Amino acid sequence: MTLEVIDPKLLFRDEIANLPVYKTGTKFQELTEEQSKQDMLRLGSNENPYGPSPQVLKVIQESLNEVHLYPDSTCTDIANQLGDMLGIDSGRLIFNSGSEAILHAMTNACLRPGDNVVSLVPSFPIINIFSAAAGANVIGVPHEDDLTFRADKFCQAVSGNVRMVYLVMPNNPTGSYFAEPEFKKIVAAANPETLFVLDEAYVEFAGDKPDYPDAIKILEAAGQPYISLRTMSKAYALAGMRIGYGIAYCEEFATLLKRTSTVFNIGGMTLNAAEAALADQAHLAQCLIAISTEKSRIEQEFVSHGIRFFNSAGNFICLSLPTVEQALAIEAGMQKNGIFTKGQKGRGNEGVLRITIGKPADNDRMLAVLSALI
Ligand SMILES: Cc1ncc(COP(=O)(O)O)c(C=O)c1O
């Protein structure tokens, strides 16, 4: 006799049981036998190919004899260090194991069933999952035919009954952003109670765009509630260590959010590594220059091949393709050649292919394979 065991879906809230699967950028488990690990080129998750500061590696080695000890759950040292760097009160900072963990905490804590969240289309798809889990709807504002986003359309969307604006700047996957005058208009159009969740995971790379706005300054001047999400995963090259932070508009907001999170969520080694990474700004600057230089070179190649791409302030370039099937076919073709990129759904039935900027030789290899496929 077989034992009848309850369907696990019945044990979860309907919103959770019906969640779609999130597609991550890398699929190493699908590597075929003929592809060795050495041949593999990871251009699918927007990592920094140069790796972290040598100081980070040294600190990690030194931390090995402390792994039996609990870390400092208050994150006081890194909060003070970052507070000084950013010129803000450290009490407004919140840390977790990656900025996506903070976004998760935010959506769990702030969204109510039936709430509206405004975002760009396409954008970081995880917002759709986290919002659906909370019973909230995402209103997406798509880009125009010329691959730009129109601020007036975003203003229209935010001026309605909106609990949260989830604005990724530079946007993932397109790298787009609103320049200062446009961003000011958006903030002015919003209800004063609407929370701006500004996902600035790629903000360090935007230094090569002179018109990139100081979004925090604009939100502060307007008195709008906000949290800016930042990460050590991208420019600081610590994706494997798992640490991100949030800058909240006031200390009380950060305190409330901390209450909803687990207490020991960042390891001691990770905290030490992040502090060392923040301290080595020269290493960061070198990486940013190398990536920006390569981005311009790749963009020129794309222009000469007539390839359509978005204006990106991130460490990646995003191609626009007529259909999602085409995007996924190119992604699969690249992967057959050992190159991981990320194809996904774009506006309507369109597709996009996001390619992380690698080292020069890696980019040459990517360009050769891509031009044969496109
Ligand atoms: C826009 C955006 N936000 C957040 C994250 C997650 O970053 P973390 O590694 O800090 O969780 C990513 C990672 O790809 C991202 O693209």
The ligand as an SDF file (V2000), in Angstrom:
LIG
                    3D

 16 16  0  0  0  0  0  0  0  0999 V2000
   19.6740   44.8550  -10.6070 C   0  0  0  0  0  0  0  0  0  0  0  0
   20.1880   43.8320   -9.6730 C   0  0  0  0  0  0  0  0  0  0  0  0
   19.8630   43.9120   -8.3880 N   0  0  0  0  0  0  0  0  0  0  0  0
   20.3090   43.0270   -7.4960 C   0  0  0  0  0  0  0  0  0  0  0  0
   21.1210   41.9770   -7.8810 C   0  0  0  0  0  0  0  0  0  0  0  0
   21.5610   41.0100   -6.8440 C   0  0  0  0  0  0  0  0  0  0  0  0
   22.7720   41.3570   -6.3300 O   0  0  0  0  0  0  0  0  0  0  0  0
   23.3720   40.6140   -5.0640 P   0  0  0  0  0  0  0  0  0  0  0  0
   24.4550   39.7290   -5.5650 O   0  0  0  0  0  0  0  0  0  0  0  0
   23.8680   41.7070   -4.1880 O   0  0  0  0  0  0  0  0  0  0  0  0
   22.2550   39.8530   -4.4140 O   0  0  0  0  0  0  0  0  0  0  0  0
   21.4820   41.8330   -9.2110 C   0  0  0  0  0  0  0  0  0  0  0  0
   22.3020   40.7070   -9.6370 C   0  0  0  0  0  0  0  0  0  0  0  0
   22.4230   40.3680  -10.7830 O   0  0  0  0  0  0  0  0  0  0  0  0
   21.0010   42.7840  -10.1260 C   0  0  0  0  0  0  0  0  0  0  0  0
   21.2910   42.7040  -11.4280 O   0  0  0  0  0  0  0  0  0  0  0  0
  1  2  1  0
  2  3  1  0
  2 15  2  0
  3  4  2  0
  4  5  1  0
  5  6  1  0
  5 12  2  0
  6  7  1  0
  7  8  1  0
  8  9  2  0
  8 10  1  0
  8 11  1  0
 12 13  1  0
 12 15  1  0
 13 14  2  0
 15 16  1  0
M  END
$$$$
